[in-house]
Amino acid sequence: MDNNKIPLLVIAGPTASGKTALAVEIAKIYDGEVISADSMQIYKGLNIATAKPTVDEMQGIPHHLIDFLEPDVSFSVADYVSLAGKVIREVTSRGKLPIVCGGTGLYISSLVDNIIFDDTGSDPVIRARLEKQVKEDGAHALWLKLKEIDPETAEKVHENNLPRVIRAIEVFELTGIKLSEHKINSRREASPYHSCIIGLTAENRQYLYDRIEKRVHIMVDNGMVEECREAWLKGGLATAGQAIGYKELVPYFEGKAELGDCIDKIIIETRHYAKRQLTWFRRVDSISWVKIDNFDESKKIIGNVQNIVAKSEIL
């Protein structure tokens, strides 16, 4: 272990894989505090829809970067890396182990790899023009434009991820340098963390899908529909309104769809999201996978994680 580096434990993986519960149990064992890496849980509201841990679920373990931002405020990956880094240093200064927990792969990878984001500004004129192009020609046409100027970035960004597609084109138009080149340059600064990254997955994909379906129904029973309806009646949630569970219910609130059909759509979209999460995390070379369906009880999963942590020598 490099004593000059900050020990960092990361628990990553797809939605409904049990990350939150595991992080709490591991925090109790190693005297840690949890730092969320979830791009929707940062926003106030939609507590049920975004599966924020309840007070009971936290079991007295401090949780950070949850429920602190107004729903109409944008929050970039660069913002997350900066703020999470600050919290990690604070947790470490208290003699506690920082445990990053979440499913937003871009947050986790950028934090662990210490991505130093370029300070290229933004141009509202360029953005307005690109957004207009999307409306006129469609998302695929804009993605093809990105592929022409920066194929490396286009390969990693889905065409429906319009904020990232637009940002990549904007950076190129402002600087003449591809976003992928900016990222290569940004990796030249070493990471301050000695990380152990644990990924939760399931050997049988259907096992995870069944967990997702069960959790969606529990969220509905706990009042997710009412929570989302209240937010919708207040005029929506802007950025936070992209959370799965909210946008799928809007047609029901508008009287255009049956509730059961919307809940089925939530389950399907959550499965798709879990698949995308797993695809992202498989690109992470240093991740240690734990297949949750290979264990018949949670304490065996915890024991497996303890073995991984011991071998990583972060402590």
C-alpha positions as CSV (number, residue, x, y, z in Angstrom):
1,M,0.0,0.0,0.0
2,D,1.2,3.5,-0.9
3,N,0.9,5.4,2.4
4,N,0.8,8.7,0.5
5,K,-2.5,7.6,-1.2
6,I,-6.0,7.8,0.3
7,P,-7.6,4.4,0.9
8,L,-10.9,4.2,-1.0
9,L,-13.4,1.4,-1.1
10,V,-15.9,1.4,-3.9
11,I,-19.1,-0.7,-4.1
12,A,-20.5,-0.5,-7.6
13,G,-23.0,-2.4,-9.8
14,P,-26.4,-2.3,-11.3
15,T,-29.6,-1.1,-9.7
16,A,-31.3,-3.6,-7.2
17,S,-28.1,-5.5,-6.7
18,G,-27.9,-4.7,-3.0
19,K,-25.2,-2.0,-3.0
20,T,-26.7,0.2,-0.3
21,A,-27.2,-2.6,2.2
22,L,-23.8,-4.0,1.6
23,A,-22.1,-0.6,1.9
24,V,-23.8,-0.1,5.3
25,E,-22.6,-3.5,6.6
26,I,-19.1,-2.9,5.3
27,A,-19.1,0.6,6.9
28,K,-19.9,-1.0,10.3
29,I,-17.1,-3.5,9.9
30,Y,-14.4,-1.0,8.8
31,D,-15.6,2.1,10.6
32,G,-16.5,3.9,7.4
33,E,-18.8,6.5,5.9
34,V,-20.8,6.2,2.7
35,I,-20.4,8.6,-0.2
36,S,-23.1,8.2,-2.8
37,A,-22.3,7.9,-6.5
38,D,-25.8,8.2,-7.9
39,S,-26.7,10.9,-10.4
40,M,-30.4,11.0,-9.3
41,Q,-30.1,10.7,-5.5
42,I,-28.2,14.0,-5.4
43,Y,-31.5,15.8,-6.0
44,K,-34.1,16.7,-3.4
45,G,-37.5,15.0,-3.8
46,L,-38.4,11.6,-5.4
47,N,-37.0,9.7,-2.4
48,I,-38.8,6.5,-3.3
49,A,-38.4,6.7,-7.0
50,T,-34.6,7.1,-6.8
51,A,-34.3,4.5,-4.0
52,K,-32.6,6.8,-1.5
53,P,-31.7,5.0,1.6
54,T,-34.0,5.6,4.5
55,V,-32.9,6.5,8.0
56,D,-33.5,2.9,9.1
57,E,-31.5,1.6,6.2
58,M,-28.6,3.8,7.0
59,Q,-28.4,2.3,10.5
60,G,-26.6,5.3,11.9
61,I,-23.9,5.2,9.2
62,P,-23.2,8.8,7.8
63,H,-24.2,9.1,4.1
64,H,-23.0,11.9,1.9
65,L,-24.0,13.5,-1.4
66,I,-27.6,12.5,-1.1
67,D,-30.6,14.8,-1.3
68,F,-28.7,18.1,-1.3
69,L,-29.5,19.7,-4.6
70,E,-32.6,21.4,-5.9
71,P,-34.2,19.4,-8.8
72,D,-33.7,22.2,-11.4
73,V,-30.0,22.6,-10.9
74,S,-27.6,20.9,-13.3
75,F,-24.7,18.9,-11.8
76,S,-21.9,17.7,-14.0
77,V,-19.4,14.9,-13.7
78,A,-16.7,17.4,-13.0
79,D,-18.9,18.8,-10.1
80,Y,-19.2,15.3,-8.7
81,V,-15.5,14.5,-8.9
82,S,-14.7,17.8,-7.1
83,L,-17.3,17.5,-4.4
84,A,-16.7,13.8,-3.8
85,G,-13.0,14.4,-3.5
86,K,-13.6,17.0,-0.8
87,V,-15.9,14.7,1.1
88,I,-13.4,11.8,0.9
89,R,-10.7,14.0,2.4
90,E,-13.0,15.1,5.2
91,V,-14.0,11.5,6.0
92,T,-10.4,10.4,5.9
93,S,-9.4,13.3,8.2
94,R,-11.8,11.9,10.8
95,G,-10.0,8.5,10.7
96,K,-12.9,6.9,8.8
97,L,-12.8,4.8,5.7
98,P,-14.5,6.5,2.7
99,I,-16.9,4.0,0.9
100,V,-18.2,5.2,-2.4
101,C,-21.4,3.4,-3.3
102,G,-23.5,3.8,-6.4
103,G,-24.4,2.8,-9.9
104,T,-23.4,5.9,-11.9
105,G,-20.4,4.5,-13.7
106,L,-19.2,7.8,-15.1
107,Y,-19.1,9.3,-11.6
108,I,-17.1,6.4,-10.2
109,S,-14.6,6.0,-13.1
110,S,-13.9,9.7,-13.2
111,L,-13.4,9.9,-9.5
112,V,-11.2,6.8,-9.2
113,D,-9.1,7.7,-12.2
114,N,-8.8,11.3,-11.0
115,I,-10.1,12.8,-14.3
116,I,-9.1,16.5,-14.4
117,F,-11.8,18.0,-16.5
118,D,-11.0,20.7,-19.0
119,D,-12.0,24.2,-18.1
120,T,-13.5,24.8,-21.5
121,G,-16.5,27.1,-21.1
122,S,-19.8,26.8,-22.8
123,D,-21.4,28.8,-25.6
124,P,-25.2,29.1,-25.4
125,V,-25.3,30.0,-29.2
126,I,-23.6,26.7,-30.1
127,R,-25.8,24.7,-27.7
128,A,-29.0,26.3,-29.1
129,R,-28.0,25.5,-32.6
130,L,-27.2,21.9,-31.8
131,E,-30.4,21.5,-29.8
132,K,-32.3,22.9,-32.8
133,Q,-30.6,20.4,-35.1
134,V,-31.8,17.6,-32.9
135,K,-35.4,18.7,-33.2
136,E,-35.1,19.1,-37.0
137,D,-32.9,16.1,-37.9
138,G,-33.1,13.8,-34.9
139,A,-30.6,12.5,-32.3
140,H,-29.0,10.0,-34.6
141,A,-28.0,12.7,-37.1
142,L,-26.3,14.7,-34.4
143,W,-24.5,11.6,-33.1
144,L,-23.2,11.0,-36.7
145,K,-21.8,14.5,-36.7
146,L,-19.9,13.6,-33.5
147,K,-18.7,10.4,-35.0
148,E,-17.2,12.4,-37.9
149,I,-15.2,14.8,-35.7
150,D,-14.5,12.5,-32.7
151,P,-15.1,8.8,-33.3
152,E,-13.5,7.8,-30.0
153,T,-16.0,9.7,-28.0
154,A,-18.9,8.7,-30.3
155,E,-18.1,5.1,-29.7
156,K,-18.6,5.5,-25.9
157,V,-21.6,7.8,-25.9
158,H,-25.1,6.5,-26.8
159,E,-26.9,8.7,-29.4
160,N,-29.8,9.3,-27.0
161,N,-27.4,10.8,-24.4
162,L,-27.9,14.2,-25.9
163,P,-26.2,16.3,-23.1
164,R,-23.0,14.4,-23.7
165,V,-23.2,14.4,-27.5
166,I,-23.9,18.1,-27.5
167,R,-21.1,18.8,-25.0
168,A,-18.6,16.8,-27.1
169,I,-19.4,18.7,-30.2
170,E,-19.4,22.0,-28.3
171,V,-15.9,21.3,-26.9
172,F,-14.6,20.6,-30.4
173,E,-16.1,23.7,-31.9
174,L,-14.8,25.9,-29.1
175,T,-11.3,24.5,-28.9
176,G,-10.6,22.6,-32.1
177,I,-9.6,19.7,-29.9
178,K,-11.5,16.5,-29.6
179,L,-13.1,15.7,-26.2
180,S,-11.3,12.3,-26.3
181,E,-8.0,14.2,-26.6
182,H,-8.9,16.4,-23.7
183,K,-9.5,13.2,-21.6
184,I,-6.2,11.7,-22.6
185,N,-4.4,14.8,-21.4
186,S,-6.5,14.9,-18.2
187,R,-5.3,11.4,-17.2
188,R,-1.7,12.5,-16.9
189,E,-2.2,13.4,-13.2
190,A,-2.0,10.3,-10.9
191,S,-4.9,9.4,-8.8
192,P,-4.6,10.3,-5.1
193,Y,-6.6,7.1,-4.2
194,H,-5.5,3.6,-3.5
195,S,-8.8,2.0,-4.5
196,C,-10.5,-1.3,-4.1
197,I,-13.5,-1.5,-6.5
198,I,-16.1,-4.2,-5.8
199,G,-18.8,-4.8,-8.4
200,L,-22.0,-6.6,-7.6
201,T,-23.5,-8.7,-10.4
202,A,-25.5,-11.9,-10.9
203,E,-24.3,-14.9,-12.9
204,N,-27.9,-15.5,-13.9
205,R,-29.2,-12.2,-15.4
206,Q,-32.9,-13.3,-14.7
207,Y,-32.0,-13.3,-11.0
208,L,-31.2,-9.6,-11.2
209,Y,-34.3,-8.9,-13.3
210,D,-36.5,-10.6,-10.8
211,R,-35.0,-8.5,-8.0
212,I,-35.7,-5.4,-10.1
213,E,-39.4,-6.3,-10.7
214,K,-39.8,-7.1,-7.0
215,R,-38.3,-3.8,-6.0
216,V,-40.4,-1.7,-8.3
217,H,-43.6,-3.2,-6.9
218,I,-42.3,-2.5,-3.3
219,M,-41.6,1.1,-4.4
220,V,-45.2,1.4,-5.7
221,D,-46.5,-0.1,-2.4
222,N,-44.4,2.5,-0.5
223,G,-46.0,5.4,-2.3
224,M,-43.9,6.1,-5.4
225,V,-46.9,6.9,-7.6
226,E,-48.2,9.5,-5.1
227,E,-44.7,10.9,-4.7
228,C,-44.2,11.4,-8.4
229,R,-47.7,12.7,-8.9
230,E,-47.1,15.4,-6.3
231,A,-43.9,16.4,-8.1
232,W,-45.7,16.4,-11.5
233,L,-48.5,18.7,-10.1
234,K,-45.9,21.2,-9.0
235,G,-44.6,21.5,-12.5
236,G,-42.2,18.7,-12.9
237,L,-38.6,18.3,-11.8
238,A,-36.4,19.5,-14.6
239,T,-33.1,17.6,-14.5
240,A,-34.2,15.3,-11.7
241,G,-37.2,14.4,-13.7
242,Q,-35.1,12.1,-15.9
243,A,-35.2,9.5,-13.0
244,I,-36.6,6.2,-14.1
245,G,-40.0,5.8,-12.4
246,Y,-41.0,9.5,-12.8
247,K,-41.0,10.0,-16.5
248,E,-42.7,6.7,-17.2
249,L,-45.6,7.7,-14.9
250,V,-46.3,11.1,-16.6
251,P,-48.6,9.5,-19.3
252,Y,-50.7,8.1,-16.5
253,F,-50.9,11.4,-14.8
254,E,-52.0,13.0,-18.1
255,G,-54.7,10.4,-18.6
256,K,-53.0,8.9,-21.6
257,A,-52.0,5.5,-20.2
258,E,-53.1,2.9,-17.6
259,L,-51.2,2.7,-14.4
260,G,-50.3,-1.0,-14.8
261,D,-48.8,-0.3,-18.3
262,C,-46.7,2.5,-16.8
263,I,-45.4,0.3,-14.0
264,D,-44.5,-2.4,-16.6
265,K,-42.6,0.3,-18.5
266,I,-40.7,1.2,-15.3
267,I,-39.7,-2.4,-14.9
268,I,-38.5,-2.7,-18.5
269,E,-36.6,0.6,-18.4
270,T,-35.0,-0.3,-15.1
271,R,-33.8,-3.6,-16.7
272,H,-32.4,-1.8,-19.6
273,Y,-30.6,0.6,-17.3
274,A,-29.1,-2.3,-15.3
275,K,-27.8,-3.8,-18.5
276,R,-26.2,-0.5,-19.5
277,Q,-24.6,-0.2,-16.0
278,L,-23.1,-3.7,-16.2
279,T,-21.8,-2.9,-19.7
280,W,-20.1,0.2,-18.3
281,F,-18.5,-1.5,-15.3
282,R,-17.2,-4.4,-17.3
283,R,-14.8,-1.9,-18.9
284,V,-13.2,-1.2,-15.5
285,D,-10.1,-3.4,-15.4
286,S,-9.5,-3.2,-11.7
287,I,-13.0,-4.3,-10.6
288,S,-13.5,-7.4,-8.4
289,W,-16.8,-9.0,-9.1
290,V,-19.1,-10.6,-6.6
291,K,-21.9,-12.7,-8.0
292,I,-24.7,-12.2,-5.5
293,D,-26.8,-15.2,-6.8
294,N,-23.9,-17.6,-5.8
295,F,-24.5,-17.0,-2.1
296,D,-27.4,-18.2,-0.1
297,E,-27.2,-15.5,2.6
298,S,-25.9,-11.9,2.9
299,K,-23.3,-12.7,5.5
300,K,-21.5,-14.9,2.9
301,I,-21.5,-12.0,0.5
302,I,-20.0,-9.8,3.2
303,G,-17.3,-12.4,4.0
304,N,-16.4,-12.6,0.3
305,V,-16.1,-8.8,0.2
306,Q,-13.9,-8.8,3.3
307,N,-11.5,-11.3,1.5
308,I,-11.3,-8.9,-1.5
309,V,-10.6,-5.9,0.7
310,A,-7.9,-7.9,2.6
311,K,-6.1,-8.8,-0.7
312,S,-6.3,-5.2,-2.0
313,E,-4.2,-4.0,1.0
314,I,-6.0,-0.6,1.0
315,L,-6.1,-0.8,4.9
